[in-house]
């Protein structure tokens, strides 16, 4: 379990770097930047924050406490859902029109 959490933390750092790089590229592009691109970057930042908060909540849940097993399972499900949404948004960028 610890290895999974470490891997997820590393992936979140990588995604944060990709989002920051994309945002920096857009700033260099200047006024010609399309509004949709800026909205997409904001969406990526929001999805990243949600995934990060779900991971933090999951890590904070006591893994050994049997009374909290259902809570930990729920937190894991929420974390995986947020993770998958962020992964899809980063790996399948919106098509340009």
RAGI-V6312 format. One record per backbone hydrogen bond with DSSP energy under -1.0 kcal/mol. CO is the residue of the C=O (numbers start at 1). NH is the residue of the N-H. Records with the same first field share a line. If there is no record, write none. Layout:
# RAGI-V6312
CO: NH + NH
This chain:
# RAGI-V6312
1: 5
2: 6
3: 7
4: 8
5: 9
6: 10
7: 11
8: 12
9: 13
10: 14
11: 15
12: 16
13: 17
14: 18
15: 19
16: 20
17: 21
18: 22
19: 23
20: 24
21: 25
22: 26
23: 27
24: 28
25: 29
26: 30
30: 33
34: 38
35: 39
36: 40
37: 41
38: 42
39: 43
40: 44
41: 45
42: 46
43: 47
44: 48
45: 49
46: 50
47: 51
48: 52
49: 53
50: 54
51: 55
52: 56
53: 57
54: 58
55: 59
56: 60
57: 61
66: 69
68: 72
69: 73
70: 74
71: 75
72: 76
73: 77
74: 78
75: 79
76: 80
77: 81
78: 82
79: 83
80: 84
81: 85
82: 86
83: 87
84: 88
85: 89
86: 90
87: 91
88: 92
